[in-house]
Amino acid sequence: MEKEKLFQRIQTMIISSSKKPKQMAVSTVKVADIFGVTPSEIEQGLQELVDEGRLRKRKMTEPPNSDIYLLP
């Protein structure tokens, strides 16, 4: 999984989000289907982007308590 392509796709999804602040709950299954890889590869790529500081990850405080991603 090419990390830069993943970042560009997630960045576009976050920027196009209508939420305030700009945030996105990412479906790793849908993104994996787009890239033709396994969801675990997407999860690993997202975690690497968070570790590098290129994305921020938070847990929603209300149901469905999904992980959301934001740009730093």
PyMOL Python script that loads the backbone (N, CA, C, O; Angstrom):
from pymol import cmd

cmd.read_pdbstr("""\
ATOM      1  N   MET A   1       0.844  -1.184   0.000  1.00  0.00           N
ATOM      2  CA  MET A   1       0.000   0.000   0.000  1.00  0.00           C
ATOM      3  C   MET A   1       0.882   1.236   0.000  1.00  0.00           C
ATOM      4  O   MET A   1       1.704   1.421   0.897  1.00  0.00           O
ATOM      5  N   GLU A   2       0.712   2.066  -0.988  1.00  0.00           N
ATOM      6  CA  GLU A   2       1.509   3.284  -1.083  1.00  0.00           C
ATOM      7  C   GLU A   2       0.921   4.346  -0.156  1.00  0.00           C
ATOM      8  O   GLU A   2      -0.210   4.797  -0.336  1.00  0.00           O
ATOM      9  N   LYS A   3       1.707   4.725   0.827  1.00  0.00           N
ATOM     10  CA  LYS A   3       1.241   5.616   1.889  1.00  0.00           C
ATOM     11  C   LYS A   3       0.852   6.993   1.356  1.00  0.00           C
ATOM     12  O   LYS A   3      -0.111   7.589   1.838  1.00  0.00           O
ATOM     13  N   GLU A   4       1.578   7.499   0.378  1.00  0.00           N
ATOM     14  CA  GLU A   4       1.288   8.844  -0.143  1.00  0.00           C
ATOM     15  C   GLU A   4      -0.075   8.880  -0.839  1.00  0.00           C
ATOM     16  O   GLU A   4      -0.828   9.840  -0.675  1.00  0.00           O
ATOM     17  N   LYS A   5      -0.391   7.850  -1.608  1.00  0.00           N
ATOM     18  CA  LYS A   5      -1.705   7.781  -2.264  1.00  0.00           C
ATOM     19  C   LYS A   5      -2.819   7.690  -1.226  1.00  0.00           C
ATOM     20  O   LYS A   5      -3.865   8.325  -1.366  1.00  0.00           O
ATOM     21  N   LEU A   6      -2.584   6.896  -0.188  1.00  0.00           N
ATOM     22  CA  LEU A   6      -3.568   6.767   0.886  1.00  0.00           C
ATOM     23  C   LEU A   6      -3.781   8.119   1.559  1.00  0.00           C
ATOM     24  O   LEU A   6      -4.920   8.521   1.795  1.00  0.00           O
ATOM     25  N   PHE A   7      -2.696   8.820   1.868  1.00  0.00           N
ATOM     26  CA  PHE A   7      -2.810  10.125   2.509  1.00  0.00           C
ATOM     27  C   PHE A   7      -3.584  11.096   1.628  1.00  0.00           C
ATOM     28  O   PHE A   7      -4.455  11.814   2.119  1.00  0.00           O
ATOM     29  N   GLN A   8      -3.282  11.128   0.336  1.00  0.00           N
ATOM     30  CA  GLN A   8      -3.976  12.043  -0.568  1.00  0.00           C
ATOM     31  C   GLN A   8      -5.469  11.751  -0.615  1.00  0.00           C
ATOM     32  O   GLN A   8      -6.284  12.674  -0.630  1.00  0.00           O
ATOM     33  N   ARG A   9      -5.832  10.476  -0.639  1.00  0.00           N
ATOM     34  CA  ARG A   9      -7.253  10.101  -0.687  1.00  0.00           C
ATOM     35  C   ARG A   9      -7.954  10.493   0.611  1.00  0.00           C
ATOM     36  O   ARG A   9      -9.045  11.061   0.576  1.00  0.00           O
ATOM     37  N   ILE A  10      -7.339  10.196   1.752  1.00  0.00           N
ATOM     38  CA  ILE A  10      -7.936  10.526   3.045  1.00  0.00           C
ATOM     39  C   ILE A  10      -8.001  12.039   3.223  1.00  0.00           C
ATOM     40  O   ILE A  10      -8.991  12.563   3.733  1.00  0.00           O
ATOM     41  N   GLN A  11      -6.961  12.734   2.811  1.00  0.00           N
ATOM     42  CA  GLN A  11      -6.945  14.194   2.902  1.00  0.00           C
ATOM     43  C   GLN A  11      -8.105  14.786   2.097  1.00  0.00           C
ATOM     44  O   GLN A  11      -8.790  15.687   2.581  1.00  0.00           O
ATOM     45  N   THR A  12      -8.330  14.302   0.900  1.00  0.00           N
ATOM     46  CA  THR A  12      -9.432  14.776   0.067  1.00  0.00           C
ATOM     47  C   THR A  12     -10.771  14.490   0.727  1.00  0.00           C
ATOM     48  O   THR A  12     -11.671  15.330   0.698  1.00  0.00           O
ATOM     49  N   MET A  13     -10.912  13.308   1.324  1.00  0.00           N
ATOM     50  CA  MET A  13     -12.155  12.952   2.006  1.00  0.00           C
ATOM     51  C   MET A  13     -12.411  13.892   3.185  1.00  0.00           C
ATOM     52  O   MET A  13     -13.545  14.320   3.400  1.00  0.00           O
ATOM     53  N   ILE A  14     -11.374  14.211   3.940  1.00  0.00           N
ATOM     54  CA  ILE A  14     -11.533  15.090   5.100  1.00  0.00           C
ATOM     55  C   ILE A  14     -11.886  16.509   4.643  1.00  0.00           C
ATOM     56  O   ILE A  14     -12.787  17.136   5.200  1.00  0.00           O
ATOM     57  N   ILE A  15     -11.182  17.006   3.641  1.00  0.00           N
ATOM     58  CA  ILE A  15     -11.423  18.366   3.148  1.00  0.00           C
ATOM     59  C   ILE A  15     -12.832  18.505   2.586  1.00  0.00           C
ATOM     60  O   ILE A  15     -13.454  19.556   2.740  1.00  0.00           O
ATOM     61  N   SER A  16     -13.342  17.468   1.942  1.00  0.00           N
ATOM     62  CA  SER A  16     -14.681  17.544   1.357  1.00  0.00           C
ATOM     63  C   SER A  16     -15.786  17.272   2.382  1.00  0.00           C
ATOM     64  O   SER A  16     -16.968  17.381   2.058  1.00  0.00           O
ATOM     65  N   SER A  17     -15.417  16.924   3.595  1.00  0.00           N
ATOM     66  CA  SER A  17     -16.392  16.666   4.653  1.00  0.00           C
ATOM     67  C   SER A  17     -17.145  17.942   4.998  1.00  0.00           C
ATOM     68  O   SER A  17     -16.574  19.032   4.995  1.00  0.00           O
ATOM     69  N   SER A  18     -18.424  17.798   5.293  1.00  0.00           N
ATOM     70  CA  SER A  18     -19.235  18.962   5.667  1.00  0.00           C
ATOM     71  C   SER A  18     -19.241  19.196   7.174  1.00  0.00           C
ATOM     72  O   SER A  18     -19.861  20.147   7.650  1.00  0.00           O
ATOM     73  N   LYS A  19     -18.566  18.348   7.916  1.00  0.00           N
ATOM     74  CA  LYS A  19     -18.520  18.472   9.380  1.00  0.00           C
ATOM     75  C   LYS A  19     -17.659  19.661   9.789  1.00  0.00           C
ATOM     76  O   LYS A  19     -16.740  20.051   9.068  1.00  0.00           O
ATOM     77  N   LYS A  20     -17.959  20.222  10.931  1.00  0.00           N
ATOM     78  CA  LYS A  20     -17.151  21.291  11.521  1.00  0.00           C
ATOM     79  C   LYS A  20     -16.689  20.805  12.872  1.00  0.00           C
ATOM     80  O   LYS A  20     -17.563  20.518  13.690  1.00  0.00           O
ATOM     81  N   PRO A  21     -15.417  20.679  13.205  1.00  0.00           N
ATOM     82  CA  PRO A  21     -14.291  20.890  12.296  1.00  0.00           C
ATOM     83  C   PRO A  21     -14.223  19.779  11.256  1.00  0.00           C
ATOM     84  O   PRO A  21     -14.857  18.734  11.402  1.00  0.00           O
ATOM     85  N   LYS A  22     -13.461  20.017  10.227  1.00  0.00           N
ATOM     86  CA  LYS A  22     -13.329  19.034   9.149  1.00  0.00           C
ATOM     87  C   LYS A  22     -12.792  17.724   9.713  1.00  0.00           C
ATOM     88  O   LYS A  22     -11.677  17.672  10.232  1.00  0.00           O
ATOM     89  N   GLN A  23     -13.588  16.678   9.609  1.00  0.00           N
ATOM     90  CA  GLN A  23     -13.215  15.365  10.128  1.00  0.00           C
ATOM     91  C   GLN A  23     -13.913  14.305   9.306  1.00  0.00           C
ATOM     92  O   GLN A  23     -14.853  14.601   8.568  1.00  0.00           O
ATOM     93  N   MET A  24     -13.456  13.072   9.432  1.00  0.00           N
ATOM     94  CA  MET A  24     -14.019  11.993   8.631  1.00  0.00           C
ATOM     95  C   MET A  24     -13.883  10.670   9.361  1.00  0.00           C
ATOM     96  O   MET A  24     -12.805  10.327   9.846  1.00  0.00           O
ATOM     97  N   ALA A  25     -14.979   9.929   9.439  1.00  0.00           N
ATOM     98  CA  ALA A  25     -14.920   8.550   9.909  1.00  0.00           C
ATOM     99  C   ALA A  25     -14.611   7.714   8.672  1.00  0.00           C
ATOM    100  O   ALA A  25     -15.388   7.712   7.717  1.00  0.00           O
ATOM    101  N   VAL A  26     -13.509   7.018   8.679  1.00  0.00           N
ATOM    102  CA  VAL A  26     -13.030   6.297   7.495  1.00  0.00           C
ATOM    103  C   VAL A  26     -13.433   4.833   7.581  1.00  0.00           C
ATOM    104  O   VAL A  26     -13.171   4.164   8.581  1.00  0.00           O
ATOM    105  N   SER A  27     -14.070   4.342   6.527  1.00  0.00           N
ATOM    106  CA  SER A  27     -14.368   2.916   6.427  1.00  0.00           C
ATOM    107  C   SER A  27     -13.181   2.239   5.764  1.00  0.00           C
ATOM    108  O   SER A  27     -12.957   2.387   4.562  1.00  0.00           O
ATOM    109  N   THR A  28     -12.420   1.492   6.563  1.00  0.00           N
ATOM    110  CA  THR A  28     -11.233   0.841   6.006  1.00  0.00           C
ATOM    111  C   THR A  28     -11.614  -0.190   4.949  1.00  0.00           C
ATOM    112  O   THR A  28     -10.837  -0.448   4.030  1.00  0.00           O
ATOM    113  N   VAL A  29     -12.796  -0.779   5.069  1.00  0.00           N
ATOM    114  CA  VAL A  29     -13.237  -1.774   4.084  1.00  0.00           C
ATOM    115  C   VAL A  29     -13.483  -1.101   2.733  1.00  0.00           C
ATOM    116  O   VAL A  29     -13.075  -1.623   1.696  1.00  0.00           O
ATOM    117  N   LYS A  30     -14.149   0.054   2.742  1.00  0.00           N
ATOM    118  CA  LYS A  30     -14.421   0.769   1.487  1.00  0.00           C
ATOM    119  C   LYS A  30     -13.143   1.286   0.844  1.00  0.00           C
ATOM    120  O   LYS A  30     -12.972   1.187  -0.371  1.00  0.00           O
ATOM    121  N   VAL A  31     -12.244   1.840   1.658  1.00  0.00           N
ATOM    122  CA  VAL A  31     -10.984   2.351   1.121  1.00  0.00           C
ATOM    123  C   VAL A  31     -10.145   1.193   0.585  1.00  0.00           C
ATOM    124  O   VAL A  31      -9.502   1.324  -0.457  1.00  0.00           O
ATOM    125  N   ALA A  32     -10.147   0.063   1.289  1.00  0.00           N
ATOM    126  CA  ALA A  32      -9.400  -1.109   0.818  1.00  0.00           C
ATOM    127  C   ALA A  32      -9.945  -1.590  -0.517  1.00  0.00           C
ATOM    128  O   ALA A  32      -9.182  -2.010  -1.387  1.00  0.00           O
ATOM    129  N   ASP A  33     -11.260  -1.532  -0.682  1.00  0.00           N
ATOM    130  CA  ASP A  33     -11.869  -1.932  -1.943  1.00  0.00           C
ATOM    131  C   ASP A  33     -11.443  -1.005  -3.084  1.00  0.00           C
ATOM    132  O   ASP A  33     -11.206  -1.460  -4.202  1.00  0.00           O
ATOM    133  N   ILE A  34     -11.348   0.282  -2.799  1.00  0.00           N
ATOM    134  CA  ILE A  34     -10.917   1.258  -3.812  1.00  0.00           C
ATOM    135  C   ILE A  34      -9.489   0.965  -4.267  1.00  0.00           C
ATOM    136  O   ILE A  34      -9.192   1.012  -5.461  1.00  0.00           O
ATOM    137  N   PHE A  35      -8.602   0.660  -3.307  1.00  0.00           N
ATOM    138  CA  PHE A  35      -7.199   0.419  -3.617  1.00  0.00           C
ATOM    139  C   PHE A  35      -6.900  -1.029  -3.982  1.00  0.00           C
ATOM    140  O   PHE A  35      -5.805  -1.328  -4.457  1.00  0.00           O
ATOM    141  N   GLY A  36      -7.849  -1.929  -3.770  1.00  0.00           N
ATOM    142  CA  GLY A  36      -7.620  -3.336  -4.096  1.00  0.00           C
ATOM    143  C   GLY A  36      -6.660  -4.022  -3.142  1.00  0.00           C
ATOM    144  O   GLY A  36      -5.880  -4.882  -3.551  1.00  0.00           O
ATOM    145  N   VAL A  37      -6.716  -3.642  -1.861  1.00  0.00           N
ATOM    146  CA  VAL A  37      -5.860  -4.244  -0.831  1.00  0.00           C
ATOM    147  C   VAL A  37      -6.749  -4.715   0.316  1.00  0.00           C
ATOM    148  O   VAL A  37      -7.971  -4.584   0.257  1.00  0.00           O
ATOM    149  N   THR A  38      -6.128  -5.263   1.358  1.00  0.00           N
ATOM    150  CA  THR A  38      -6.898  -5.724   2.505  1.00  0.00           C
ATOM    151  C   THR A  38      -7.145  -4.565   3.483  1.00  0.00           C
ATOM    152  O   THR A  38      -6.345  -3.632   3.553  1.00  0.00           O
ATOM    153  N   PRO A  39      -8.247  -4.625   4.233  1.00  0.00           N
ATOM    154  CA  PRO A  39      -8.512  -3.577   5.226  1.00  0.00           C
ATOM    155  C   PRO A  39      -7.395  -3.422   6.255  1.00  0.00           C
ATOM    156  O   PRO A  39      -7.153  -2.317   6.741  1.00  0.00           O
ATOM    157  N   SER A  40      -6.717  -4.508   6.588  1.00  0.00           N
ATOM    158  CA  SER A  40      -5.625  -4.406   7.566  1.00  0.00           C
ATOM    159  C   SER A  40      -4.470  -3.555   7.028  1.00  0.00           C
ATOM    160  O   SER A  40      -3.799  -2.866   7.796  1.00  0.00           O
ATOM    161  N   GLU A  41      -4.236  -3.599   5.716  1.00  0.00           N
ATOM    162  CA  GLU A  41      -3.194  -2.751   5.121  1.00  0.00           C
ATOM    163  C   GLU A  41      -3.575  -1.282   5.238  1.00  0.00           C
ATOM    164  O   GLU A  41      -2.716  -0.435   5.484  1.00  0.00           O
ATOM    165  N   ILE A  42      -4.860  -0.975   5.064  1.00  0.00           N
ATOM    166  CA  ILE A  42      -5.339   0.403   5.196  1.00  0.00           C
ATOM    167  C   ILE A  42      -5.204   0.856   6.647  1.00  0.00           C
ATOM    168  O   ILE A  42      -4.743   1.967   6.909  1.00  0.00           O
ATOM    169  N   GLU A  43      -5.604   0.002   7.593  1.00  0.00           N
ATOM    170  CA  GLU A  43      -5.476   0.340   9.011  1.00  0.00           C
ATOM    171  C   GLU A  43      -4.025   0.613   9.379  1.00  0.00           C
ATOM    172  O   GLU A  43      -3.730   1.560  10.108  1.00  0.00           O
ATOM    173  N   GLN A  44      -3.124  -0.215   8.876  1.00  0.00           N
ATOM    174  CA  GLN A  44      -1.700  -0.039   9.148  1.00  0.00           C
ATOM    175  C   GLN A  44      -1.200   1.276   8.545  1.00  0.00           C
ATOM    176  O   GLN A  44      -0.457   2.014   9.192  1.00  0.00           O
ATOM    177  N   GLY A  45      -1.607   1.568   7.306  1.00  0.00           N
ATOM    178  CA  GLY A  45      -1.206   2.812   6.650  1.00  0.00           C
ATOM    179  C   GLY A  45      -1.727   4.037   7.387  1.00  0.00           C
ATOM    180  O   GLY A  45      -1.007   5.025   7.536  1.00  0.00           O
ATOM    181  N   LEU A  46      -2.975   3.979   7.850  1.00  0.00           N
ATOM    182  CA  LEU A  46      -3.545   5.090   8.605  1.00  0.00           C
ATOM    183  C   LEU A  46      -2.791   5.293   9.920  1.00  0.00           C
ATOM    184  O   LEU A  46      -2.512   6.425  10.313  1.00  0.00           O
ATOM    185  N   GLN A  47      -2.467   4.200  10.589  1.00  0.00           N
ATOM    186  CA  GLN A  47      -1.731   4.306  11.857  1.00  0.00           C
ATOM    187  C   GLN A  47      -0.343   4.909  11.631  1.00  0.00           C
ATOM    188  O   GLN A  47       0.131   5.700  12.446  1.00  0.00           O
ATOM    189  N   GLU A  48       0.307   4.538  10.531  1.00  0.00           N
ATOM    190  CA  GLU A  48       1.613   5.120  10.214  1.00  0.00           C
ATOM    191  C   GLU A  48       1.496   6.620   9.975  1.00  0.00           C
ATOM    192  O   GLU A  48       2.357   7.388  10.406  1.00  0.00           O
ATOM    193  N   LEU A  49       0.425   7.044   9.285  1.00  0.00           N
ATOM    194  CA  LEU A  49       0.207   8.467   9.036  1.00  0.00           C
ATOM    195  C   LEU A  49      -0.055   9.224  10.341  1.00  0.00           C
ATOM    196  O   LEU A  49       0.389  10.360  10.505  1.00  0.00           O
ATOM    197  N   VAL A  50      -0.772   8.593  11.258  1.00  0.00           N
ATOM    198  CA  VAL A  50      -1.007   9.198  12.575  1.00  0.00           C
ATOM    199  C   VAL A  50       0.309   9.297  13.335  1.00  0.00           C
ATOM    200  O   VAL A  50       0.604  10.328  13.939  1.00  0.00           O
ATOM    201  N   ASP A  51       1.104   8.224  13.306  1.00  0.00           N
ATOM    202  CA  ASP A  51       2.397   8.211  14.011  1.00  0.00           C
ATOM    203  C   ASP A  51       3.343   9.280  13.467  1.00  0.00           C
ATOM    204  O   ASP A  51       4.129   9.856  14.218  1.00  0.00           O
ATOM    205  N   GLU A  52       3.265   9.542  12.164  1.00  0.00           N
ATOM    206  CA  GLU A  52       4.121  10.556  11.531  1.00  0.00           C
ATOM    207  C   GLU A  52       3.607  11.972  11.781  1.00  0.00           C
ATOM    208  O   GLU A  52       4.312  12.943  11.507  1.00  0.00           O
ATOM    209  N   GLY A  53       2.390  12.097  12.296  1.00  0.00           N
ATOM    210  CA  GLY A  53       1.818  13.409  12.554  1.00  0.00           C
ATOM    211  C   GLY A  53       1.104  14.015  11.356  1.00  0.00           C
ATOM    212  O   GLY A  53       0.739  15.190  11.388  1.00  0.00           O
ATOM    213  N   ARG A  54       0.902  13.251  10.318  1.00  0.00           N
ATOM    214  CA  ARG A  54       0.229  13.770   9.124  1.00  0.00           C
ATOM    215  C   ARG A  54      -1.282  13.747   9.266  1.00  0.00           C
ATOM    216  O   ARG A  54      -1.987  14.479   8.572  1.00  0.00           O
ATOM    217  N   LEU A  55      -1.787  12.899  10.172  1.00  0.00           N
ATOM    218  CA  LEU A  55      -3.205  12.833  10.513  1.00  0.00           C
ATOM    219  C   LEU A  55      -3.341  12.791  12.021  1.00  0.00           C
ATOM    220  O   LEU A  55      -2.428  12.373  12.734  1.00  0.00           O
ATOM    221  N   ARG A  56      -4.504  13.234  12.499  1.00  0.00           N
ATOM    222  CA  ARG A  56      -4.839  13.077  13.916  1.00  0.00           C
ATOM    223  C   ARG A  56      -6.012  12.112  14.011  1.00  0.00           C
ATOM    224  O   ARG A  56      -6.879  12.091  13.136  1.00  0.00           O
ATOM    225  N   LYS A  57      -6.037  11.329  15.054  1.00  0.00           N
ATOM    226  CA  LYS A  57      -7.084  10.329  15.241  1.00  0.00           C
ATOM    227  C   LYS A  57      -7.742  10.569  16.592  1.00  0.00           C
ATOM    228  O   LYS A  57      -7.066  10.733  17.608  1.00  0.00           O
ATOM    229  N   ARG A  58      -9.086  10.587  16.588  1.00  0.00           N
ATOM    230  CA  ARG A  58      -9.839  10.725  17.827  1.00  0.00           C
ATOM    231  C   ARG A  58     -10.997   9.745  17.816  1.00  0.00           C
ATOM    232  O   ARG A  58     -11.387   9.236  16.765  1.00  0.00           O
ATOM    233  N   LYS A  59     -11.532   9.492  18.980  1.00  0.00           N
ATOM    234  CA  LYS A  59     -12.697   8.637  19.132  1.00  0.00           C
ATOM    235  C   LYS A  59     -13.901   9.546  19.335  1.00  0.00           C
ATOM    236  O   LYS A  59     -13.841  10.488  20.125  1.00  0.00           O
ATOM    237  N   MET A  60     -14.998   9.273  18.626  1.00  0.00           N
ATOM    238  CA  MET A  60     -16.210  10.070  18.802  1.00  0.00           C
ATOM    239  C   MET A  60     -16.732   9.887  20.223  1.00  0.00           C
ATOM    240  O   MET A  60     -16.654   8.795  20.786  1.00  0.00           O
ATOM    241  N   THR A  61     -17.257  10.950  20.791  1.00  0.00           N
ATOM    242  CA  THR A  61     -17.751  10.892  22.165  1.00  0.00           C
ATOM    243  C   THR A  61     -19.182  10.385  22.249  1.00  0.00           C
ATOM    244  O   THR A  61     -19.624   9.963  23.318  1.00  0.00           O
ATOM    245  N   GLU A  62     -19.906  10.419  21.147  1.00  0.00           N
ATOM    246  CA  GLU A  62     -21.275   9.924  21.144  1.00  0.00           C
ATOM    247  C   GLU A  62     -21.399   8.750  20.177  1.00  0.00           C
ATOM    248  O   GLU A  62     -20.540   8.566  19.315  1.00  0.00           O
ATOM    249  N   PRO A  63     -22.450   7.963  20.310  1.00  0.00           N
ATOM    250  CA  PRO A  63     -22.610   6.808  19.405  1.00  0.00           C
ATOM    251  C   PRO A  63     -22.567   7.259  17.961  1.00  0.00           C
ATOM    252  O   PRO A  63     -23.135   8.303  17.638  1.00  0.00           O
ATOM    253  N   PRO A  64     -21.935   6.537  17.102  1.00  0.00           N
ATOM    254  CA  PRO A  64     -21.484   5.155  17.176  1.00  0.00           C
ATOM    255  C   PRO A  64     -20.059   4.984  17.692  1.00  0.00           C
ATOM    256  O   PRO A  64     -19.494   3.899  17.555  1.00  0.00           O
ATOM    257  N   ASN A  65     -19.456   6.027  18.286  1.00  0.00           N
ATOM    258  CA  ASN A  65     -18.115   5.939  18.884  1.00  0.00           C
ATOM    259  C   ASN A  65     -17.051   5.459  17.906  1.00  0.00           C
ATOM    260  O   ASN A  65     -16.155   4.699  18.276  1.00  0.00           O
ATOM    261  N   SER A  66     -17.150   5.898  16.678  1.00  0.00           N
ATOM    262  CA  SER A  66     -16.181   5.547  15.630  1.00  0.00           C
ATOM    263  C   SER A  66     -14.895   6.334  15.814  1.00  0.00           C
ATOM    264  O   SER A  66     -14.866   7.363  16.488  1.00  0.00           O
ATOM    265  N   ASP A  67     -13.832   5.830  15.201  1.00  0.00           N
ATOM    266  CA  ASP A  67     -12.589   6.581  15.116  1.00  0.00           C
ATOM    267  C   ASP A  67     -12.751   7.595  14.006  1.00  0.00           C
ATOM    268  O   ASP A  67     -13.230   7.260  12.922  1.00  0.00           O
ATOM    269  N   ILE A  68     -12.356   8.833  14.263  1.00  0.00           N
ATOM    270  CA  ILE A  68     -12.411   9.867  13.237  1.00  0.00           C
ATOM    271  C   ILE A  68     -11.002  10.377  12.986  1.00  0.00           C
ATOM    272  O   ILE A  68     -10.143  10.345  13.867  1.00  0.00           O
ATOM    273  N   TYR A  69     -10.784  10.845  11.773  1.00  0.00           N
ATOM    274  CA  TYR A  69      -9.469  11.353  11.381  1.00  0.00           C
ATOM    275  C   TYR A  69      -9.610  12.827  11.006  1.00  0.00           C
ATOM    276  O   TYR A  69     -10.578  13.234  10.363  1.00  0.00           O
ATOM    277  N   LEU A  70      -8.626  13.610  11.423  1.00  0.00           N
ATOM    278  CA  LEU A  70      -8.581  15.038  11.145  1.00  0.00           C
ATOM    279  C   LEU A  70      -7.207  15.395  10.610  1.00  0.00           C
ATOM    280  O   LEU A  70      -6.237  14.674  10.843  1.00  0.00           O
ATOM    281  N   LEU A  71      -7.124  16.500   9.899  1.00  0.00           N
ATOM    282  CA  LEU A  71      -5.818  17.010   9.471  1.00  0.00           C
ATOM    283  C   LEU A  71      -5.235  17.809  10.621  1.00  0.00           C
ATOM    284  O   LEU A  71      -5.978  18.485  11.333  1.00  0.00           O
ATOM    285  N   PRO A  72      -3.926  17.750  10.822  1.00  0.00           N
ATOM    286  CA  PRO A  72      -3.316  18.490  11.938  1.00  0.00           C
ATOM    287  C   PRO A  72      -3.434  19.993  11.781  1.00  0.00           C
ATOM    288  O   PRO A  72      -2.969  20.742  12.640  1.00  0.00           O
TER     289      PRO A  72
END
""", "prot")
cmd.dss("prot")
cmd.show_as("cartoon", "prot")
cmd.util.cbc("prot")
cmd.orient("prot")
